[in-house]
Amino acid sequence: MEPVTTTLKPKKRSETATRTGAVKENIISCGIDGLDKILSGGFPRNCFYLVQGDPGSGKTTLALQFLLQGVRRGERVFYITLSETKQELLQVAESHGWSLTDIPLLDLSAIESLLRPEAQTTVFHSSEMEEVRLSGPSRLVFDSLSEFRLMAETPLRYRRALLNLKKQFADNHCTVLLLDDKMDNDRIGADPHILSLAHGVIGMEQLSPEYGVSRRRLRVLKMRGIQFSEGYHDYVIETGGLRVFPRLVAAEHHTDFHRKPVLSGLADLDALFGGGLDRGTTTLILGPAGTGKSTLALQYAVQSARRGENGLSFTFDETRAVVLARARALNLDLEPHLESGVLRLEQVDPAEISPGEFASRIVSAVQAGCKVVIIDSLNGYLNAMPGERYLNNQLHELCSYLNQQGVLTLLIMAQHGLLLAAQAPVDLSYLADTVVYLRYFEASGEVKQALSVIKKRSGPHEKTIREFKLEPGKGIRIGQPLREFQAVLAGVPEFVGRREQIMEPHADS
């Protein structure tokens, strides 16, 4: 017998488009933009989903947003509650400015429903299920499985009831969210009955640090049929519902840009950097307190604003008023650029923001055209988010994202100690493409500052140590290389030159 040869024809463009459209048709939005992004568009239709989490983590709020999205799309929805009364649900909705008028509600929260004679043989009365069936919902929320488990009494009866529910709603082409409290204090997903039956599982957590607001995060443990973003994602509950911040993955964001130097407006400073700092790089400015790190960063922000490029500066350590006053005294007039919106200055309150929300603010600014980002300082950033075990990794991902978007990123870190060998609280120099070191030194009975570039990955740089001076009303001055000094970086410099080689104040300053 001769072999049969099969030729596979390439799919036509229209067939591919039709199939892609069909996939999108089978996905429904959950009503939360960030969660939709994590789920590659939303939930697959007509399936069972478990939303499990701590009390107060926002399960009910998520469920209501899911149903309200269905109402906006003209779909029929239904809410079955065994845990919260109708009045309690209305209070939740009112706190967010929502109306539940278009959401039918079956309230089974009364304890009498658990004690009726029918409860000995069936979890739900037939009339209750008939009410749901007649409504014909395409979206349904079941709140919660904790009471459902109590009503079923035995594991076997509980599993049979779950199977029966799944079959009934699947026959009616309904997408169901099952809400449930976390089974134990250590992990999500301890109920094997629902885990095996659910098409997808979302875990929600509420963490309580020793200081500051509660931190909330979620993760998708399981979701059949679609690709989703794994790992933990921060979210907040605010007026209007949940706002989810998908974990930033730098590899998913690439932008073509021309890597050209960003000038500071000071010729001597640009020469020290080998022609300027390059766009799409991260610069770490190190030094003890008071050496002028923030002023150096603001010099780039102001100069970029003068060129019409948007900039964003986050201040963790100083108030907005102090930053403006200090800049004004050094002839760095920020107010006109802040008023025009070209430059933004955001004060970050300690312990009031999660890493995910902070990264989301930066991403939004970059998408709006921001070209310069300043984080002042990393000490404040690390202290504002205590208990975050992988904060360095998240900062690395953030810097990688900014570099790939062609943004000039300036990170400021204060070192401990003033005149002796200063040390940084953590070593983050590996994150930076360029490292700038500011230092105190003593000459003729005066405390002065020195500036040097330790490394620059993107090109050559001057390896000298120059005097760095902040003059009221004049701003930044860069002196000549300190060739007559030895051991400046060691913290114990020795002057071997002449007094006139040291930079003096301007005569009119």
GIBEL-V655265 format. One record per residue. RES is the residue in one small letter. PHI is phi as a letter, one per 20 degrees, with the letter a starting at -180 (NA if undefined). Layout:
# GIBEL-V655265
res & phi
RES & PHI
RES & PHI
This chain:
# GIBEL-V655265
res & phi
m & NA
e & f
p & f
v & e
t & e
t & d
t & d
l & e
k & e
p & f
k & f
k & f
r & g
s & f
e & f
t & f
a & f
t & f
r & f
t & f
g & f
a & f
v & f
k & f
e & f
n & e
i & d
i & d
s & f
c & e
g & n
i & c
d & g
g & f
l & f
d & g
k & f
i & f
l & e
s & l
g & p
g & q
f & e
p & f
r & f
n & l
c & c
f & e
y & c
l & d
v & d
q & c
g & a
d & f
p & g
g & n
s & e
g & o
k & f
t & f
t & f
l & g
a & f
l & f
q & f
f & f
l & f
l & f
q & f
g & f
v & f
r & f
r & e
g & m
e & e
r & e
v & c
f & b
y & c
i & d
t & d
l & d
s & d
e & d
t & f
k & g
q & f
e & f
l & f
l & f
q & f
v & f
a & f
e & f
s & f
h & d
g & m
w & d
s & d
l & d
t & g
d & e
i & d
p & f
l & c
l & d
d & e
l & d
s & f
a & f
i & f
e & f
s & f
l & e
l & d
r & f
p & f
e & f
a & f
q & f
t & c
t & b
v & f
f & d
h & f
s & f
s & f
e & f
m & f
e & f
e & f
v & f
r & f
l & f
s & f
g & l
p & f
s & e
r & c
l & b
v & d
f & d
d & c
s & c
l & f
s & f
e & f
f & f
r & f
l & f
m & f
a & f
e & m
t & d
p & g
l & f
r & f
y & f
r & f
r & f
a & f
l & f
l & f
n & f
l & f
k & f
k & f
q & f
f & f
a & f
d & f
n & e
h & l
c & d
t & e
v & d
l & d
l & d
l & e
d & b
d & f
k & f
m & f
d & b
n & e
d & d
r & b
i & e
g & n
a & e
d & e
p & f
h & f
i & f
l & f
s & f
l & e
a & f
h & f
g & b
v & c
i & d
g & d
m & c
e & c
q & c
l & d
s & d
p & f
e & f
y & b
g & o
v & f
s & f
r & d
r & c
r & b
l & c
r & b
v & e
l & e
k & a
m & b
r & f
g & n
i & c
q & e
f & c
s & e
e & f
g & n
y & e
h & c
d & f
y & b
v & c
i & d
e & c
t & g
g & o
g & o
l & f
r & c
v & d
f & d
p & g
r & g
l & f
v & d
a & f
a & f
e & e
h & c
h & c
t & c
d & f
f & b
h & e
r & e
k & d
p & f
v & d
l & e
s & e
g & n
l & c
a & g
d & f
l & f
d & f
a & f
l & f
f & e
g & m
g & o
g & p
l & f
d & e
r & f
g & m
t & c
t & d
t & d
l & d
i & d
l & d
g & r
p & f
a & f
g & n
t & e
g & o
k & f
s & f
t & f
l & f
a & f
l & f
q & g
y & f
a & f
v & f
q & f
s & f
a & f
r & f
r & e
g & n
e & e
n & f
g & c
l & c
s & c
f & d
t & d
f & e
d & e
e & d
t & f
r & g
a & f
v & f
v & f
l & f
a & f
r & f
a & f
r & f
a & f
l & d
n & m
l & d
d & f
l & e
e & g
p & g
h & f
l & f
e & f
s & f
g & n
v & f
l & d
r & c
l & c
e & d
q & e
v & d
d & f
p & g
a & m
e & d
i & b
s & e
p & g
g & f
e & f
f & f
a & f
s & f
r & f
i & f
v & f
s & f
a & f
v & f
q & f
a & e
g & o
c & f
k & d
v & c
v & c
i & d
i & d
d & c
s & c
l & f
n & f
g & f
y & f
l & f
n & f
a & f
m & c
p & f
g & n
e & e
r & f
y & d
l & f
n & f
n & f
q & f
l & f
h & f
e & f
l & f
c & f
s & f
y & f
l & f
n & f
q & f
q & e
g & m
v & e
l & e
t & d
l & d
l & d
i & d
m & c
a & e
q & e
h & e
g & n
l & d
l & d
l & e
a & f
a & f
q & c
a & e
p & f
v & b
d & e
l & d
s & f
y & f
l & f
a & e
d & e
t & c
v & c
v & d
y & d
l & d
r & b
y & e
f & b
e & d
a & b
s & l
g & m
e & d
v & e
k & c
q & d
a & c
l & c
s & b
v & d
i & f
k & b
k & b
r & f
s & e
g & r
p & f
h & b
e & f
k & e
t & e
i & d
r & d
e & f
f & c
k & c
l & d
e & d
p & g
g & m
k & d
g & n
i & e
r & c
i & d
g & e
q & f
p & g
l & e
r & f
e & e
f & d
q & c
a & m
v & f
l & f
a & f
g & n
v & c
p & f
e & c
f & e
v & c
g & d
r & d
r & g
e & f
q & e
i & e
m & f
e & e
p & f
h & f
a & f
d & e
s & e
